[in-house]
Amino acid sequence: MGDIWLVGLMVLVYVWLPKAAAQNVIKTPRDQKTEHTLLINEVNADSPGEDTSEFVELYHTSGQRARLDGYYLVFYNGNGNRAYKVLNLQGKVTDSQGLFLVGSSSVSPAIVIPKNTIQNGPDAIALYYGKGNYKEGMSVTGYGLVDALVHKTKKSDRADTLVRVLTPGRDAFLEDSTFRTMDESIERCRGADSQWIFQVAMPTPGTDNHCILTSQLNASAVLISEVLAASSSDEFEFIELQGPHSTMLRDIVLVLIDGQTKDVYFTMDVYGKTSLDGLLLIGPAQSTTPVDLPFPENTTRPVLRGGPNAIALYRGNSSSFVPGKALPVTGLLDAFVYTSNEEPNPELLETLTPGRPAYKEKRHQLGDVSMSQCNCCSVTRDSLSYVLSRPTPGQFNDCPSKRFSQTLSFCLRVADCQEWLLKSEEILMTLVQALEGSCSCGVSAAYFKEPKAVCQDVGLVFTTLLTAKSEDQLRSLLLAFKTFLETPRLVSFDRRNVTAESSCFEDINVPDLPPGVPSEIPEGTQEPSVQVAKLLINEVNPDNPGGGEDAEYIELFYTGRTRFDLQGYWLVLYNGKNSRAYRVLDLSGEHTDELGYFLVGSSAMSPAPMISLPPNTIQNGADAVALYYSNTTLYSVNMAVTAEGLVDAVVYTSRMPEKAEQLVKVLVPGQSILYENDSHSTEDESLSRCHSLSAKLQSSFQVTTVTPLGENLCSSSSALVPPAIRISELCLAGGTTPYRFVELEGKPGTSLGGLSLVFFSGKEGKVHASVPLRGTIGATGLLVFALDGGHGHDGTNLTFKDLSAASEGSSAVAVYSTSWIPAGTKATSENLVDALVYTCEPSTAGGRLDFLGPSYAVPCKDDRPVSLSRCACGNASAELQFAVSDPTPGLQNSCPQDAFAVDLHLCLLTPSEWSWGGRGLTPTSHGMGTLLPPRRERGCAGGELVQTPLC
């Protein structure tokens, strides 16, 4: 009974605030503290004719794809208060924007119902969640209720019982058929103070509700909705106004003003009837797009000038506006001031949009995009409420949507926090400028909603909801925001520099950024500002010590840390050689344990897996594990790798040189393969999720000891994937060489803070010297460290001179993600970022530094300067390796060229004591060097033929 009562507590309680006949106020789900935020978003119960366009649209407030298991949609008849239709939504899933449509076939719904199914009223539609016995003929109940709408089509209709049980205190909503001559619907919108309301509007099944708040329009009469300027008389230009629907406009003047001189250069009287959607289009008479009100005859085109320019709407008539006279202060309805480069006249700004800056249109040319009002209709005379968008004359504006949104937070470290509480707008504009400068996404202040500032111990926390027009645009903006907060940075306010950073308070909501489009199927996801519970790949152990391979496993984890149904999920194992599936597991019918863990693994391992596999099933790499969700797609063995339905993926290898480019490209694009480094532990190790709960993000993982069905044993600073900083070139002492250097490469601007350069020498494999690094990678992407006290190229001078290859064993230079390692410390893979191992004498015997990477032989006795340079060998798909070359400090490495390549055909006799690993003979050019000593004749007599290009 406990679980049932908990569901019963998660009920949306409606609060009636009489705003207008066409609007009902509902308690905002953000205040409901409920896990389940699936809502009734739009209802069209009465369409013209035979009711062939009826629908009910549900919306999951996560704005993402979400499972609807456990939900029921119930339709009640107001005559008798009993259910006349019940839909079980088990197994159903919203679309990628969180929408789910039930309706007539004409609206392309997920569930089709016969025409004339939804009764006109007084009736009700209710959404339930839980294990209640919901069936047709049942009496109305509030048990398990999540959301409800009681509706009617006549003012005189009553549905007292439905209202009392489902929406107490709020009357039935009237779907006013006189709102439009065609069709209308009841839509959910955010009203004043972010409260949910219902209002009558144009039907929008499967897309965003338009949410033009007609009650606020009635107060303002008419607003400037959209402006498209042109650069020549041949291009289309227009000004679109927004007013109450189907309403005659009169006694209104459109005024255009030069933004620098304040001179009025154009006026016209506005008259005409707004459309069904309240729009009135003003433009040239002769155009392919019909206008409602043409510019006056003999008007010079283009009418609209480039910025700085101003558009104003006044009450009155055009005869009142005389060129050269000051603009009147009274009678102003709305104004919009825009510019491209030059600042408009400050007196004009104060008259038309007091306290507000001009809109800065950053674009290459006029005519390609319009400037659209996107805070209609609660905001007037505010140029910051506009965005650049595609032109939509006669239609609703193309605006950012909360459907594509994410809450952002960051901290400003200020001492006088109370003073800064009044600077929210200035803080927001600084954020806008930072994001636009980073991504050039066309972002403006209207992309941000609900800004809030609060004081905490260490400063001021600023929070706002970022909206976007698409998933791609949102991803670009989130990446720009992450870049903005990658390191503490100084931002300027009123000539004061303030530090902005992400880690100012606990549980900061800086979004994780998977590199591809997420297809997560969370259950019970919440508002975007709340961490979404999801199923992820948590740990992978593909390679066990010894030859048994009987402790392999893959661990999944539900971040909600509770029992989770795996219906619709698939686990697919891919072979990196052909990028095809070699094992497919349908997880439907399975579930995680009570802590959210699910284990797939070898049958002999302990703890016992939920799904058992034969030993040696999971391949060592380069391969991949992928988690999918789909109720329609069937995944099968031997299928090509796909991203359709992808939830999470890990691409890995147990052998450093191996790659799986196609798997990386499809599953984790733009990232690097993970390396399960067996030197991490003398026992078994795995790849464990440690650094984030982001799906499809390779850097979330690190090598750890194995922890099946338990908390991962994470180290806070282990290197995970091929790093942002790596060794590019090492110049060694040879004879009379006058200089030595180490060259690092990375993305320009990458910080070296927290890294150290470490040198290992001799048979013991211990630290010879360690130097903390500072500064950043320069514009060339290279940084050279001179090791003899000389001057490096854009680099730093280090002060010891005995860097050379050891006469016995191997030496190495390495980069570690720690500031200092004491001399005499044994080499370790912990905190290792990159390493280069080198020796004078190649040897088949293992050395103490072998785990750092392959050892490269250098001609130590040469008198000329010698470098080991990172080069791409042979074809582009080969792993980057090092080659002996002339020194090139600060320049492109001197590498072998394909133009000078030759194929060598060798016959290798394979003695019985040689072991080739069971994966085929694939010698590398590094290995070939040890097989080709100089001046040695070779013949071929019955051995194994190998063809290997050398570069």
C-alpha positions, -999 to +999 in steps of 0.1 A: +000+000+000+029+024+006+038+027-031+001+032-039-003+060-014+029+077-027+014+077-062-018+091-048+002+120-033+015+130-067-016+149-078-016+181-097-037+205-077-053+233-097-058+268-084-084+290-101-075+326-106-101+344-127-080+361-154-102+361-185-129+340-200-104+322-222-078+314-196-075+291-166-046+292-142-030+259-130-004+253-103+030+251-119+045+216-120+078+231-107+060+236-074+044+202-073+076+183-062+064+153-082+086+129-101+060+124-129+056+155-150+036+143-180+009+169-187-022+173-209-008+199-233-035+205-258-070+193-265-092+196-296-125+180-286-147+197-312-136+202-348-158+215-376-179+189-395-176+153-385-149+158-358-122+143-380-094+164-364-098+156-327-068+151-306-053+150-271-016+161-269+005+151-239+038+167-230+066+155-209+082+185-192+117+170-196+114+180-233+130+147-242+120+113-253+103+096-223+086+063-216+050+064-207+048+030-188+023+032-160+003+060-174-034+058-183-055+084-203-091+083-193-120+101-210-151+109-188-187+116-199-202+145-179-236+128-181-231+101-155-195+109-146-182+076-159-153+067-182-163+061-218-127+054-231-095+043-213-061+041-230-032+022-214+000+039-224+023+010-214+051+006-239+045+040-255+072+067-258+070+104-265+088+119-294+122+135-291+106+168-279+085+151-252+052+152-272+027+123-275-004+126-297-037+107-294-063+115-321-079+112-355-058+098-383-056+132-400-033+146-373-008+116-376-010+105-339+009+078-321-025+063-311-053+066-337-089+069-324-120+068-346-135+101-357-160+117-332-145+098-303-137+127-280-170+141-267-176+178-269-186+184-233-193+190-206-168+161-203-133+155-190-099+141-199-077+128-171-042+114-169-033+088-142-002+070-131+001+039-110-015+005-106-052+016-103-079-004-119-087+020-147-114+007-171-143+019-192-175+024-172-157+032-139-168+062-119-146+093-119-118+091-094-089+111-081-069+080-072-035+082-090-045+115-108-016+134-124-034+159-146-069+167-158-090+190-180-127+195-177-140+211-208-173+223-224-185+240-256-214+260-242-213+285-214-244+271-198-230+235-195-221+222-160-200+193-149-200+198-111-190+162-101-161+161-126-149+195-114-152+185-077-131+153-082-106+163-109-101+201-108-116+213-075-120+250-073-117+255-111-146+256-134-149+237-167-129+253-195-149+267-224-137+258-259-151+289-275-162+281-311-164+318-319-127+323-313-120+313-349-142+308-379-123+276-386-109+253-359-096+260-324-082+240-295-075+244-258-037+248-253-015+249-222+008+280-218+029+298-193+011+328-181+020+356-157+045+347-130+053+314-149+019+299-139+004+273-162-028+285-179-052+270-205-064+292-233-082+289-267-058+290-297-052+277-332-046+239-331-010+228-332-010+190-329+025+176-325+042+210-324+048+239-300+018+257-287+018+293-299+008+308-265-001+343-276-016+356-244-048+374-257-056+390-223-024+409-223-029+418-260-062+434-251-045+457-227-018+468-253-040+468-284-012+462-308+025+453-308+054+452-333+057+414-339+083+410-367+105+432-389+122+423-421+145+450-436+158+448-472+190+460-488+174+469-522+141+478-537+137+444-553+137+425-520+106+419-499+104+439-467+076+440-441+065+450-406+041+426-389+019+437-361+002+415-334-031+423-319-063+406-307-076+381-333-102+392-359-102+428-346-104+461-365-074+483-359-078+521-363-063+554-350-028+539-350+002+554-367+034+536-378+064+559-375+100+552-387+128+573-372+165+577-381+184+562-351+211+589-352+194+621-361+161+613-344+144+625-376+110+610-386+114+599-422+082+579-428+047+577-413+015+559-423-019+553-408-026+517-397-061+503-403-075+469-411-087+437-395-062+413-379-062+377-389-076+348-370-042+347-352-042+384-346-016+394-372-016+423-396+011+424-423+023+457-437+045+456-468+048+465-505+017+461-526+035+444-555+050+413-539+046+375-541+036+375-505+002+391-500+000+419-474-029+431-454-020+468-456+003+480-484+028+509-481+014+541-495+018+546-533+050+563-545+069+552-514+106+550-520+119+515-515+133+500-494+112+517-467+131+503-437+167+515-433+196+496-419+205+504-383+205+525-362+168+528-369+136+529-349+100+517-354+072+531-333+035+527-330+014+556-317-022+563-311-035+590-334-031+598-370-001+605-393-009+642-397+003+647-361+039+638-369+058+666-386+094+660-397+119+679-375+096+680-344+103+661-313+085+627-309+056+628-285+060+611-252+023+602-248+003+578-270+032+554-276+020+518-279+052+500-288+087+507-301+116+487-315+152+502-319+178+482-338+214+488-350+242+469-366+274+488-356+268+524-346+251+533-314+217+550-317+210+584-302+207+580-264+178+605-262+159+585-288+164+553-268+153+570-236+121+583-253+111+550-271+126+522-250+136+538-216+163+519-198+167+494-226+195+491-251+190+488-289+188+454-305+221+446-323+215+427-355+247+408-362+244+394-397+262+397-430+234+412-451+199+425-448+170+405-462+180+370-452+166+370-417+140+389-398+139+403-363+110+386-344+094+394-310+096+364-288+083+376-255+048+384-268+028+398-253+038+407-218+067+428-229+065+461-249+091+487-259+119+463-252+143+455-281+159+427-260+127+406-265+136+401-302+156+374-319+170+368-354+149+342-372+137+330-405+110+353-419+074+341-412+051+368-427+014+361-417+025+333-394+036+329-358+072+338-352+100+313-353+111+317-316+132+297-292+112+271-273+112+257-238+109+224-256+147+227-263+159+241-230+183+237-202+187+255-169+222+272-165+238+283-133+271+299-126+287+319-098+301+354-095+326+358-067+316+392-053+319+406-018+289+429-020+264+404-031+233+424-021+242+451-045+246+426-073+211+413-069+200+443-088+223+436-117+205+405-132+200+420-165+236+432-168+248+397-158+225+382-184+238+404-212+274+395-203+265+358-206+248+365-240+279+382-253+301+354-241+280+327-258+276+346-290+313+353-291+320+316-287+296+300-311+281+328-333+247+311-329+227+342-332+218+341-295+202+371-278+186+380-245+153+366-256+168+331-255+169+333-217+139+330-194+133+332-157+167+348-146+173+346-109+201+358-086+206+347-050+234+353-025+254+325-011+284+323+012+309+327-016+292+351-039+262+354-062+246+325-080+229+334-113+204+309-128+185+312-160+166+289-184+183+288-218+159+280-247+167+272-283+150+265-317+164+230-321+184+203-305+214+212-326+213+249-316+208+240-279+238+217-281+260+245-297+249+269-270+255+244-242+290+238-256+296+275-256+284+277-220+307+249-210+336+267-227+326+299-209+331+281-175+359+257-183+382+277-161+375+306-138+375+338-159+373+375-153+342+393-166+338+431-166+309+450-150+310+488-147+348+487-151+351+461-124+365+427-130+347+398-113+355+361-114+329+338-129+332+301-124+311+269-122+320+255-088+308+282-065+282+261-047+273+225-044+251+207-069+257+234-095+237+226-126+263+229-154+250+205-180+271+176-192+277+176-229+276+143-248+290+150-283+261+135-302+223+139-300+211+120-269+183+094-273+179+088-236+147+071-225+144+081-189+115+071-167+100+098-145+122+126-159+117+160-143+119+196-153+151+204-173+167+220-142+166+187-123+191+159-130+174+133-152+175+097-141+187+074-169+202+040-177+239+041-186+268+017-193+286+019-160+315-006-162+331-028-189+356-056-183+364-072-216+399-086-209+408-108-179+443-120-168+453-154-181+436-172-209+403-182-193+384-149-199+358-162-175+352-130-155+342-107-183+312-085-178+292-054-187+275-035-159+245-011-165+234+014-140+201+033-135+211+067-120+178+068-101+193+042-078+162+020-077+147-010-094+143-001-131+124-020-158+145-027-189+116-032-213+126-019-248+164-018-241+190-037-261+227-044-255+247-048-287+284-058-289+303-047-320+334-061-336+359-033-345+373-051-375+341-051-395+319-027-375+292-053-372+273-067-342+286-101-330+262-104-300+228-088-294+209-090-261+172-081-258+168-068-223+130-067-223+116-086-193+147-079-173+151-053-145+180-038-125+185-047-088+172-025-060+202-002-063+199+003-101+226-022-112+223-048-140+251-073-148+258-092-180+288-115-178+305-148-178+285-176-161+313-185-137+319-150-123+309-138-088+286-121-081+263-140-105+252-120-136+215-115-145+223-126-180+251-152-184+275-154-213+300-182-222+336-175-213+356-154-238+324-138-253+332-101-249+360-093-273+391-075-260+391-047-286+392-026-306+355-032-302+324-015-286+295-020-263+263-001-272+230+004-253+199+011-273+162+018-267+135+011-292+100-003-293+101-007-330+136-014-342+149-049-341+187-052-335+203-083-349+237-101-351+258-091-381+240-057-385+261-027-393+268-003-365+240+023-361+231+053-340+194+047-343+179+045-308+214+048-292+213+056-255+250+051-245+282+035-259+318+027-250+344+021-277+375+004-262+407-015-268+431-035-247+460-029-272+471+007-276+478+007-314+444-007-324+416+015-336+379+012-345+373+043-366+338+034-379+326+025-344+340+058-330+325+078-359+290+064-354+288+058-316+310+084-301+318+109-329+347+133-324+362+113-295+390+088-290+390+052-282+394+041-246+424+020-235+420-007-209+455-004-196+465-037-180+494-020-162+470-003-138+469-033-115+486-066-111+451-081-108+421-075-130+410-041-141+380-026-159+368+006-176+346+024-150+323+054-153+338+079-129+337+115-142+302+122-153+267+108-160+268+120-196+259+094-221+282+086-250+311+105-235+343+085-234+360+108-209+335+097-183+355+065-179+388+056-163+407+023-156+400+010-121+399-023-102+368-044-109+336-038-089+307-058-105+273-048-089+291-023-067+302+013-065+330+021-089+364+026-072+373+059-089+405+079-087+399+116-090+427+124-114+434+094-137+440+101-173+412+086-194+416+090-232+443+103-255+449+137-240+446+173-251+483+177-244+508+152-258+545+149-267+552+159-302+590+157-305+620+149-283+655+160-293+682+138-277+719+145-270+740+131-298+778+137-298+783+174-299+746+184-301+744+219-286+708+217-275+681+194-263+643+200-262+609+185-256+580+198-278+544+195-267+514+199-289+477+207-281+449+229-290+459+266-289+451+282-256+451+249-237+464+254-201+494+235-188+485+242-152+485+211-130+508+191-154+544+180-150+571+169-173+588+138-159+620+121-170+628+084-163+662+068-168+681+035-165+672-001-157+653+008-125+627+028-144+627+056-117+621+093-119+653+112-128+637+147-128+603+162-126+593+198-137+559+214-131+545+231-162+529+265-165+514+287-191+493+277-222+498+263-257+504+291-281+487+300-314+508+274-334+496+245-312+532+238-302+552+246-271+590+239-269+609+234-237+647+239-240+664+216-216+699+231-215+691+267-203+688+280-239+658+297-253+630+275-265+606+284-293+575+300-276+584+279-246+601+276-212+637+269-203+645+239-181+679+237-164+695+203-166+717+190-193+720+152-191+690+141-211+701+112-232+692+076-238+703+053-211+732+029-220+712+001-203+675-004-205+650+022-216+645+059-208+613+079-210+598+114-210+562+116-198+535+141-190+515+136-158+484+153-145+501+162-112+522+191-103+553+172-092+567+137-087+597+131-064+630+119-078+635+082-073+598+074-076+590+043-097+572+048-129+534+045-127+504+048-150+485+067-124+478+103-136+497+095-168+488+118-197+513+108-224+547+091-226+576+084-250+599+055-243+633+054-261+665+033-260+699+030-276+698-007-280+666-024-292+658-055-272+631-082-272+634-084-234+608-065-214+617-034-194+604-016-164+590+012-186+573-010-212+538-002-198+542+034-207+542+025-244+564+010-271+601+016-269+618+035-299+654+028-308+676+059-315+711+061-330+729+073-299+764+073-314+756+097-342+772+131-340+743+149-357+712+161-337+685+134-335+648+137-327+620+113-322+590+130-339+554+120-337+543+110-372+514+093-390+528+063-406+516+049-439+479+055-442+457+079-423+441+052-403+473+040-387+480+049-351+503+079-346+538+067-339+573+082-336+601+083-362+637+093-361+641+127-378+660+159-379+651+184-351+623+208-360+616+228-328+584+249-331+578+237-367+560+209-384+577+176-377+600+161-403+582+129-411+585+101-437+564+108-468+542+084-488+558+097-519+590+079-509+574+047-497+582+012-510+565-022-504+587-048-488+578-085-492+594-106-465+594-142-456+593-148-419+602-182-404+582-186-373+600-208-348+577-228-324+587-207-295+574-175-311+539-166-300+518-145-324+489-138-300+461-156-319+449-125-337+469-129-369+504-117-378+504-079-381+540-067-378+544-029-375+571-007-390+585-003-355+588-041-352+602-044-387+631-022-376+643-050-353+639-076-381+660-057-406+696-053-393+719-038-420+739-057-445+721-090-440+711-112-469+676-128-466+661-157-485+626-173-483+622-210-478+588-221-468+581-195-442+551-171-438+549-143-464+541-109-450+535-077-471+541-046-451+545-010-465+573+009-447+572+047-446 
